[in-house]
Amino acid sequence: MAVWLCHAVERNTTYGLIPMSLSPLLAVIAFTAYFFESVFGFGGTVIFLGLAGIFFDFKQMVQVSMVVSSTCSVAILLQTWRHFNRAHFIKIFAIALPFIIVGTALIGLLQSLWLLKIFAVLLIAYGVQGLLFPSFTPPRGVAYGFVALGGVIQGVFTTGGPFVLMGYRRFFTNKTELKATMAGFFLASNLWRMGQTLWDGTTTVPQLASSLWLAVPVAFAVVAGHFVHVRLSEKLFQRGLLAAMTAVGVLLLLK
């Protein structure tokens, strides 16, 4: 299976395993993923890459994720801007930015198959940790280390949010403050990544523009997710999301 996947990617480096352009499947995946992010404030890109990586070229989906994640962040900030905490945002971004730069520089050095495997291991590790130790609170120094690790993962995969929150979520006052502030972090880091990858040639403007149509399902997902966010208990959703992350990670690891 691994050999077949490598050959498939080599044969079709422009479109991946399935043509991306206006794919209904990709639209459904984007809606589902960012609905969850709108509910919980993180996890959308983890789910998007986990599911999209099964059907499409994973490396291409990392590029697409910069656009869809940014769209999600803008929509969330428009809804929750009153809850945005500037002090928390500055602290998180200041710690993470040097590592985002390093992680983004590594994108071009890794092949799609290895990105897939590394992402799967990280996904499983986070899901298992969250399910087995939901109340785990690391010391402050370790917490900031998780934020730095999240910066690296954000740079490579666009999915550093779970690791940032492993270290920083206890400092937020409530879930809406977390949701709004993390949206600001995701937006700032993705704009930085777009600029850096355009500068070094890893990404091109046409590649980014080709996924702009996904802004439509993502915007609808944010509205629907916010409706749930303000009305339903978060606990069951969090455990279900962790279980789904773990399952998708196992599936990707076995591909």
C-alpha positions in Angstrom: 0.0 0.0 0.0 2.8 2.4 0.9 4.6 1.8 -2.5 1.3 2.3 -4.3 0.7 5.5 -2.5 4.2 6.8 -3.4 3.7 6.0 -7.0 0.2 7.6 -7.1 1.6 10.8 -5.7 4.5 10.8 -8.2 2.1 10.2 -11.1 -0.2 13.0 -10.1 1.6 15.7 -8.1 -0.8 18.4 -9.3 -4.1 17.0 -8.1 -3.1 14.2 -5.6 -4.9 10.9 -5.4 -8.3 12.4 -6.3 -8.7 15.7 -8.3 -9.2 18.4 -5.8 -11.0 21.0 -7.9 -14.5 21.5 -6.7 -14.6 18.0 -5.1 -17.8 17.5 -3.2 -16.0 15.1 -0.9 -13.4 17.7 0.0 -16.2 20.2 0.7 -17.9 17.8 3.1 -14.6 17.1 4.9 -13.9 20.8 5.2 -17.4 21.5 6.6 -17.2 18.6 9.1 -13.7 19.6 10.3 -14.3 23.3 10.8 -17.7 22.7 12.4 -15.8 20.9 15.2 -13.3 23.8 15.4 -16.1 26.3 15.7 -17.5 24.2 18.6 -14.3 23.6 20.4 -11.9 26.4 19.2 -9.3 23.9 17.9 -9.0 20.6 16.1 -10.4 21.6 12.7 -7.2 21.3 10.7 -6.3 18.1 12.6 -9.6 16.5 11.4 -9.3 18.1 7.9 -5.8 16.7 7.3 -6.7 13.4 8.9 -9.7 12.8 6.6 -8.5 14.6 3.5 -5.1 12.8 3.7 -6.9 9.5 3.1 -8.2 10.5 -0.3 -6.0 13.3 -1.5 -2.2 14.0 -1.6 -1.3 14.9 2.0 1.3 17.4 1.1 -1.1 19.3 -1.1 -3.7 19.2 1.7 -1.2 20.9 4.0 -1.1 23.8 1.6 -4.9 23.8 1.3 -5.2 23.8 5.1 -3.6 27.2 5.3 -6.5 28.7 3.3 -9.3 26.9 4.9 -7.9 27.4 8.5 -7.5 31.1 7.8 -11.1 31.3 6.6 -12.3 29.6 9.7 -10.3 31.9 11.9 -11.6 35.0 10.3 -15.2 33.8 10.6 -14.7 32.9 14.3 -13.1 36.2 15.1 -16.1 38.0 13.5 -18.4 36.1 15.9 -16.3 36.2 19.1 -14.0 39.3 18.8 -15.2 40.6 22.2 -13.7 37.5 23.9 -10.3 37.8 22.2 -7.6 38.2 24.8 -4.7 40.2 23.4 -2.3 39.4 26.2 -2.7 35.7 25.8 -2.4 36.0 22.0 0.9 38.0 22.3 2.4 35.5 24.7 1.5 32.4 22.6 2.6 33.9 19.3 5.9 35.2 20.8 6.8 31.7 22.0 5.6 29.9 18.9 6.7 32.1 16.1 10.4 31.1 16.0 9.4 27.5 15.9 6.7 28.2 13.2 9.5 29.6 11.0 11.6 26.5 11.5 8.7 24.1 10.9 7.6 25.9 7.8 11.1 25.7 6.4 11.0 21.9 6.9 7.9 21.5 4.6 9.9 21.1 1.4 12.3 18.6 2.9 9.7 16.0 3.7 7.8 13.8 1.2 4.0 13.3 1.3 4.2 9.7 2.7 6.5 10.7 5.6 4.3 13.7 6.4 1.4 11.3 6.5 3.1 8.9 8.9 4.5 11.5 11.2 1.2 13.3 11.4 -0.6 10.0 12.2 1.8 9.3 15.2 1.3 12.8 16.5 -2.4 12.5 16.2 -2.6 9.2 18.0 -0.3 10.5 20.8 -2.5 13.5 21.4 -5.7 11.6 21.2 -4.6 8.9 23.7 -3.1 11.5 26.1 -6.4 13.4 26.1 -8.5 10.3 26.6 -6.4 8.8 29.4 -5.2 11.9 31.1 -7.9 14.6 30.5 -6.9 16.6 33.6 -3.1 16.5 33.0 -1.6 20.0 33.7 2.2 20.2 33.1 4.5 22.6 35.0 4.8 26.1 33.5 8.2 25.4 31.9 6.9 22.2 30.3 3.7 24.0 29.3 5.6 26.6 27.3 7.6 23.7 25.8 4.4 22.3 24.5 3.6 25.7 23.0 7.0 25.7 21.3 6.4 22.2 20.0 3.0 23.4 18.7 4.8 26.1 16.8 6.9 23.5 15.0 3.9 21.4 14.2 1.9 24.4 13.1 4.7 25.3 10.7 4.9 21.8 9.2 1.4 20.6 9.4 -0.8 23.6 10.2 -2.1 21.5 13.1 -0.2 22.9 16.1 -3.3 24.0 18.0 -3.8 20.8 20.1 -0.2 21.0 21.3 -0.4 24.7 22.1 -3.5 24.0 24.1 -1.8 21.1 25.9 0.4 23.7 27.5 -1.8 26.8 27.6 -5.5 25.9 27.9 -5.5 26.2 31.7 -4.7 30.0 31.4 -7.9 30.8 29.6 -10.9 32.1 31.6 -13.5 30.2 29.5 -14.0 28.3 26.3 -15.1 31.3 24.3 -12.0 33.2 25.2 -10.0 30.1 24.2 -11.8 29.9 21.0 -11.4 33.5 20.0 -7.8 33.8 21.1 -6.7 30.6 19.4 -8.5 31.8 16.2 -6.2 34.8 16.3 -3.2 32.6 16.7 -4.2 30.3 13.8 -4.9 33.3 11.6 -1.5 35.0 12.4 0.5 31.8 12.0 -1.2 30.8 8.7 -0.6 34.3 7.2 3.0 34.0 8.2 3.3 30.5 6.7 1.7 31.7 3.5 4.2 34.5 3.2 7.2 32.3 4.0 6.2 29.5 1.6 5.4 32.0 -1.2 8.8 33.6 -0.6 10.8 30.3 -0.7 8.7 28.9 -3.6 7.2 26.0 -1.6 3.7 27.4 -2.4 2.5 29.5 -5.3 -0.4 31.9 -5.5 -2.3 29.7 -8.0 -2.0 26.8 -5.6 -3.5 28.8 -2.8 -6.1 30.4 -5.0 -7.3 27.0 -6.2 -8.7 26.2 -2.8 -10.5 29.5 -2.2 -13.9 28.0 -3.1 -13.7 26.0 0.1 -14.3 29.2 2.0 -18.0 28.7 1.4 -18.5 25.4 3.2 -16.1 26.5 5.9 -18.1 29.7 6.6 -21.3 27.7 6.9 -19.5 25.3 9.2 -18.4 28.1 11.5 -22.0 29.5 11.8 -23.4 26.0 12.5 -20.6 25.2 15.0 -21.1 28.4 16.9 -24.8 27.6 17.3 -23.7 24.4 19.1 -20.9 26.1 21.0 -23.1 28.5 22.9 -25.9 25.9 23.6 -24.5 22.5 24.3 -22.1 20.9 26.9 -18.6 20.7 25.7 -17.5 17.5 27.6 -19.1 14.9 25.4 -17.9 16.6 22.3 -14.3 16.8 23.6 -14.1 13.1 24.3 -15.8 12.2 21.0 -13.3 14.5 19.2 -10.3 12.9 20.9 -11.6 9.4 20.0 -12.1 10.4 16.4 -8.6 11.9 16.2 -7.1 8.7 17.6 -9.1 6.5 15.1 -8.1 8.6 12.1 -4.5 8.5 13.2 -4.5 4.7 13.4 -6.1 4.5 9.9 -3.5 6.8 8.4 -0.7 4.9 10.1 -1.9 1.7 8.5 -2.3 3.1 5.0 
